[in-house]
Amino acid sequence: MELTVTQENLARALTAVGRVASTKTQLPILGNILLRTDNNRLLVAATNLEIATTQYIGAKVAKPGAITIPARLVSEFISSLPKESVDLK
């Protein structure tokens, strides 16, 4: 997966979706956020098995793909970046 998005849009989507991701659960995957490309968009999604939320943001996708990553870790990292384009590989 290779894509480029703006830091502002990605941080906003991660913050909204990250509220749903559980931090204390017996299923560690519920603390993760799904990032998946969809044509020229990036899907950002999370669930806690009671509520699910998704956000789509515009992206320049070079290679399609999907990954789950810890919600808190990625949200804090992206928020600390300067307000420029972010390349994800």
C-alpha positions in Angstrom: 0.0 0.0 0.0 1.4 3.4 -1.0 -0.6 6.6 -0.9 -0.4 10.3 -0.2 -2.9 12.3 2.0 -2.9 15.6 3.7 -1.9 15.6 7.4 -5.0 17.7 8.4 -7.5 15.3 6.8 -5.8 12.2 8.1 -5.5 13.6 11.6 -9.2 14.6 11.6 -10.3 11.1 10.4 -8.1 9.3 12.9 -9.4 11.4 15.8 -13.0 10.7 14.9 -12.5 7.0 14.3 -10.1 6.6 17.2 -12.8 7.4 19.7 -14.5 4.1 18.9 -11.4 1.9 19.1 -11.3 0.2 22.5 -8.1 0.5 24.6 -9.0 -2.0 27.2 -10.4 -5.2 25.7 -9.7 -8.9 25.6 -9.5 -8.7 21.8 -6.4 -6.6 20.9 -7.6 -6.0 17.3 -10.4 -3.8 18.6 -7.7 -1.3 19.7 -6.6 -0.9 16.0 -7.8 1.2 13.1 -8.2 -0.2 9.6 -6.6 1.8 6.8 -7.7 0.5 3.3 -7.5 2.1 -0.1 -10.6 2.4 -2.2 -9.9 3.8 -5.7 -8.7 7.4 -4.9 -9.9 7.4 -1.3 -8.6 6.1 2.0 -11.0 4.3 4.3 -10.3 4.8 8.0 -12.5 2.5 10.2 -12.8 1.1 13.7 -15.2 -0.9 15.8 -15.7 -1.9 19.4 -18.3 -4.6 18.5 -21.1 -2.3 19.6 -20.4 0.7 17.4 -18.5 0.9 14.1 -17.4 4.1 12.4 -15.8 4.8 9.0 -14.4 7.9 7.4 -13.3 8.4 3.8 -10.7 10.9 2.9 -9.2 11.8 -0.5 -5.9 10.3 -1.3 -3.4 9.8 -4.2 -3.1 6.0 -4.3 0.0 4.5 -5.9 -0.5 0.9 -4.7 -3.8 -0.4 -3.2 -3.7 -2.3 0.1 -5.0 -2.5 3.7 -3.5 -2.6 7.2 -4.6 -2.3 10.8 -2.5 -0.3 13.2 -2.9 0.7 16.9 -5.3 3.6 17.1 -3.5 5.6 19.8 0.0 5.2 18.4 -0.9 6.3 14.9 -3.2 9.2 16.0 -0.5 10.7 18.2 2.1 10.3 15.5 0.1 11.8 12.7 -1.0 14.7 15.0 2.6 15.6 15.7 3.6 15.9 12.0 3.7 19.3 10.2 0.6 20.2 8.2 1.9 18.9 4.9 1.3 15.9 2.7 1.9 12.5 4.4 3.2 9.6 2.4 2.2 6.2 3.7 3.9 3.0 2.6 
